[in-house]
Amino acid sequence: MELLDGGRSEADIIRMYSHITPEDIRACRDYAATGAKLSNVTWEDIDAIMDGKR
């Protein structure tokens, strides 16, 4: 998701990581969308948690 958010296209990602398929990217998007629907936690909150700041 970070690559997509950073402006990379699906084709770019697949070229960069040959083991990733379009289905993998769709699954990532679906997973992220589901998580966003289930929570009002922001990406900033998630980054802080992952960085151990919360």
N, CA, C and O atoms as a GROMACS GRO file, in nm:
protein
  216
    1MET      N    1   0.082  -0.118   0.000
    1MET     CA    2   0.000   0.000   0.000
    1MET      C    3   0.087   0.126   0.000
    1MET      O    4   0.051   0.227  -0.060
    2GLU      N    5   0.200   0.118   0.067
    2GLU     CA    6   0.289   0.233   0.070
    2GLU      C    7   0.337   0.269  -0.071
    2GLU      O    8   0.347   0.387  -0.106
    3LEU      N    9   0.366   0.168  -0.151
    3LEU     CA   10   0.411   0.194  -0.288
    3LEU      C   11   0.298   0.257  -0.370
    3LEU      O   12   0.322   0.352  -0.445
    4LEU      N   13   0.178   0.204  -0.357
    4LEU     CA   14   0.064   0.261  -0.429
    4LEU      C   15   0.037   0.404  -0.383
    4LEU      O   16   0.014   0.492  -0.466
    5ASP      N   17   0.040   0.426  -0.253
    5ASP     CA   18   0.019   0.560  -0.200
    5ASP      C   19   0.129   0.656  -0.245
    5ASP      O   20   0.106   0.776  -0.259
    6GLY      N   21   0.247   0.602  -0.269
    6GLY     CA   22   0.359   0.684  -0.313
    6GLY      C   23   0.360   0.712  -0.462
    6GLY      O   24   0.451   0.777  -0.513
    7GLY      N   25   0.258   0.664  -0.533
    7GLY     CA   26   0.246   0.694  -0.675
    7GLY      C   27   0.288   0.583  -0.770
    7GLY      O   28   0.280   0.599  -0.892
    8ARG      N   29   0.333   0.471  -0.715
    8ARG     CA   30   0.369   0.358  -0.802
    8ARG      C   31   0.243   0.293  -0.858
    8ARG      O   32   0.142   0.282  -0.789
    9SER      N   33   0.250   0.251  -0.982
    9SER     CA   34   0.137   0.180  -1.043
    9SER      C   35   0.148   0.032  -1.011
    9SER      O   36   0.252  -0.017  -0.967
   10GLU      N   37   0.039  -0.039  -1.034
   10GLU     CA   38   0.042  -0.184  -1.016
   10GLU      C   39   0.148  -0.247  -1.105
   10GLU      O   40   0.220  -0.337  -1.063
   11ALA      N   41   0.159  -0.198  -1.228
   11ALA     CA   42   0.259  -0.251  -1.321
   11ALA      C   43   0.401  -0.227  -1.268
   11ALA      O   44   0.487  -0.314  -1.280
   12ASP      N   45   0.424  -0.108  -1.211
   12ASP     CA   46   0.556  -0.079  -1.152
   12ASP      C   47   0.589  -0.180  -1.042
   12ASP      O   48   0.699  -0.234  -1.037
   13ILE      N   49   0.492  -0.203  -0.955
   13ILE     CA   50   0.514  -0.294  -0.842
   13ILE      C   51   0.543  -0.434  -0.890
   13ILE      O   52   0.632  -0.502  -0.838
   14ILE      N   53   0.470  -0.479  -0.989
   14ILE     CA   54   0.490  -0.614  -1.043
   14ILE      C   55   0.627  -0.624  -1.110
   14ILE      O   56   0.693  -0.728  -1.100
   15ARG      N   57   0.670  -0.517  -1.177
   15ARG     CA   58   0.805  -0.518  -1.237
   15ARG      C   59   0.913  -0.521  -1.129
   15ARG      O   60   1.015  -0.588  -1.144
   16MET      N   61   0.890  -0.449  -1.021
   16MET     CA   62   0.988  -0.442  -0.912
   16MET      C   63   0.996  -0.572  -0.832
   16MET      O   64   1.102  -0.612  -0.786
   17TYR      N   65   0.881  -0.637  -0.817
   17TYR     CA   66   0.871  -0.759  -0.735
   17TYR      C   67   0.799  -0.865  -0.818
   17TYR      O   68   0.677  -0.876  -0.814
   18SER      N   69   0.876  -0.941  -0.891
   18SER     CA   70   0.819  -1.034  -0.990
   18SER      C   71   0.730  -1.142  -0.928
   18SER      O   72   0.650  -1.204  -0.998
   19HIS      N   73   0.744  -1.166  -0.798
   19HIS     CA   74   0.662  -1.268  -0.733
   19HIS      C   75   0.522  -1.218  -0.697
   19HIS      O   76   0.436  -1.297  -0.658
   20ILE      N   77   0.499  -1.086  -0.709
   20ILE     CA   78   0.368  -1.028  -0.676
   20ILE      C   79   0.280  -1.030  -0.801
   20ILE      O   80   0.325  -0.998  -0.911
   21THR      N   81   0.156  -1.068  -0.781
   21THR     CA   82   0.060  -1.075  -0.892
   21THR      C   83  -0.045  -0.964  -0.877
   21THR      O   84  -0.057  -0.904  -0.770
   22PRO      N   85  -0.120  -0.937  -0.983
   22PRO     CA   86  -0.229  -0.840  -0.972
   22PRO      C   87  -0.330  -0.881  -0.863
   22PRO      O   88  -0.386  -0.795  -0.796
   23GLU      N   89  -0.350  -1.010  -0.847
   23GLU     CA   90  -0.441  -1.059  -0.744
   23GLU      C   91  -0.388  -1.025  -0.604
   23GLU      O   92  -0.466  -0.993  -0.514
   24ASP      N   93  -0.256  -1.031  -0.586
   24ASP     CA   94  -0.196  -0.994  -0.458
   24ASP      C   95  -0.224  -0.847  -0.426
   24ASP      O   96  -0.258  -0.812  -0.313
   25ILE      N   97  -0.210  -0.763  -0.526
   25ILE     CA   98  -0.233  -0.620  -0.506
   25ILE      C   99  -0.380  -0.595  -0.475
   25ILE      O  100  -0.412  -0.514  -0.387
   26ARG      N  101  -0.470  -0.662  -0.545
   26ARG     CA  102  -0.613  -0.649  -0.516
   26ARG      C  103  -0.644  -0.692  -0.373
   26ARG      O  104  -0.721  -0.627  -0.303
   27ALA      N  105  -0.582  -0.803  -0.330
   27ALA     CA  106  -0.604  -0.852  -0.194
   27ALA      C  107  -0.555  -0.750  -0.092
   27ALA      O  108  -0.620  -0.730   0.011
   28CYS      N  109  -0.443  -0.686  -0.120
   28CYS     CA  110  -0.390  -0.582  -0.031
   28CYS      C  111  -0.489  -0.466  -0.020
   28CYS      O  112  -0.519  -0.417   0.089
   29ARG      N  113  -0.538  -0.423  -0.134
   29ARG     CA  114  -0.634  -0.311  -0.135
   29ARG      C  115  -0.761  -0.348  -0.060
   29ARG      O  116  -0.814  -0.268   0.017
   30ASP      N  117  -0.811  -0.469  -0.083
   30ASP     CA  118  -0.932  -0.514  -0.014
   30ASP      C  119  -0.910  -0.519   0.136
   30ASP      O  120  -0.995  -0.476   0.214
   31TYR      N  121  -0.795  -0.571   0.177
   31TYR     CA  122  -0.761  -0.580   0.319
   31TYR      C  123  -0.755  -0.440   0.382
   31TYR      O  124  -0.810  -0.417   0.489
   32ALA      N  125  -0.688  -0.349   0.314
   32ALA     CA  126  -0.676  -0.212   0.365
   32ALA      C  127  -0.812  -0.144   0.372
   32ALA      O  128  -0.842  -0.073   0.468
   33ALA      N  129  -0.895  -0.166   0.271
   33ALA     CA  130  -1.028  -0.104   0.269
   33ALA      C  131  -1.114  -0.158   0.383
   33ALA      O  132  -1.188  -0.083   0.447
   34THR      N  133  -1.105  -0.287   0.408
   34THR     CA  134  -1.182  -0.347   0.517
   34THR      C  135  -1.137  -0.291   0.651
   34THR      O  136  -1.219  -0.257   0.736
   35GLY      N  137  -1.006  -0.283   0.668
   35GLY     CA  138  -0.954  -0.227   0.793
   35GLY      C  139  -0.998  -0.083   0.814
   35GLY      O  140  -1.031  -0.044   0.926
   36ALA      N  141  -0.999  -0.006   0.708
   36ALA     CA  142  -1.039   0.135   0.717
   36ALA      C  143  -1.187   0.147   0.753
   36ALA      O  144  -1.226   0.238   0.827
   37LYS      N  145  -1.268   0.057   0.703
   37LYS     CA  146  -1.411   0.060   0.733
   37LYS      C  147  -1.439   0.022   0.878
   37LYS      O  148  -1.534   0.071   0.938
   38LEU      N  149  -1.354  -0.064   0.933
   38LEU     CA  150  -1.378  -0.114   1.068
   38LEU      C  151  -1.321  -0.024   1.177
   38LEU      O  152  -1.343  -0.049   1.296
   39SER      N  153  -1.251   0.077   1.138
   39SER     CA  154  -1.182   0.158   1.238
   39SER      C  155  -1.175   0.303   1.193
   39SER      O  156  -1.176   0.334   1.074
   40ASN      N  157  -1.167   0.389   1.291
   40ASN     CA  158  -1.145   0.530   1.257
   40ASN      C  159  -1.002   0.570   1.290
   40ASN      O  160  -0.972   0.688   1.308
   41VAL      N  161  -0.914   0.471   1.300
   41VAL     CA  162  -0.772   0.496   1.324
   41VAL      C  163  -0.710   0.551   1.196
   41VAL      O  164  -0.735   0.500   1.087
   42THR      N  165  -0.628   0.654   1.212
   42THR     CA  166  -0.564   0.714   1.094
   42THR      C  167  -0.434   0.642   1.061
   42THR      O  168  -0.381   0.566   1.142
   43TRP      N  169  -0.384   0.665   0.941
   43TRP     CA  170  -0.255   0.608   0.902
   43TRP      C  171  -0.144   0.663   0.992
   43TRP      O  172  -0.047   0.593   1.020
   44GLU      N  173  -0.159   0.787   1.037
   44GLU     CA  174  -0.061   0.845   1.129
   44GLU      C  175  -0.059   0.767   1.260
   44GLU      O  176   0.048   0.742   1.316
   45ASP      N  177  -0.178   0.729   1.308
   45ASP     CA  178  -0.186   0.648   1.430
   45ASP      C  179  -0.116   0.514   1.410
   45ASP      O  180  -0.041   0.469   1.496
   46ILE      N  181  -0.140   0.452   1.296
   46ILE     CA  182  -0.081   0.322   1.267
   46ILE      C  183   0.072   0.335   1.259
   46ILE      O  184   0.144   0.252   1.314
   47ASP      N  185   0.119   0.440   1.190
   47ASP     CA  186   0.264   0.462   1.181
   47ASP      C  187   0.325   0.479   1.321
   47ASP      O  188   0.431   0.423   1.350
   48ALA      N  189   0.258   0.554   1.406
   48ALA     CA  190   0.309   0.575   1.541
   48ALA      C  191   0.312   0.445   1.620
   48ALA      O  192   0.408   0.420   1.693
   49ILE      N  193   0.210   0.364   1.606
   49ILE     CA  194   0.207   0.234   1.674
   49ILE      C  195   0.320   0.146   1.624
   49ILE      O  196   0.389   0.082   1.703
   50MET      N  197   0.338   0.143   1.493
   50MET     CA  198   0.443   0.059   1.435
   50MET      C  199   0.583   0.109   1.476
   50MET      O  200   0.676   0.029   1.488
   51ASP      N  201   0.596   0.238   1.497
   51ASP     CA  202   0.724   0.295   1.539
   51ASP      C  203   0.746   0.285   1.690
   51ASP      O  204   0.849   0.328   1.741
   52GLY      N  205   0.647   0.228   1.761
   52GLY     CA  206   0.658   0.211   1.905
   52GLY      C  207   0.633   0.338   1.984
   52GLY      O  208   0.671   0.347   2.101
   53LYS      N  209   0.570   0.436   1.922
   53LYS     CA  210   0.545   0.563   1.990
   53LYS      C  211   0.411   0.565   2.063
   53LYS      O  212   0.380   0.661   2.134
   54ARG      N  213   0.333   0.460   2.046
   54ARG     CA  214   0.203   0.453   2.116
   54ARG      C  215   0.182   0.314   2.165
   54ARG      O  216   0.079   0.285   2.227
   0.00000   0.00000   0.00000
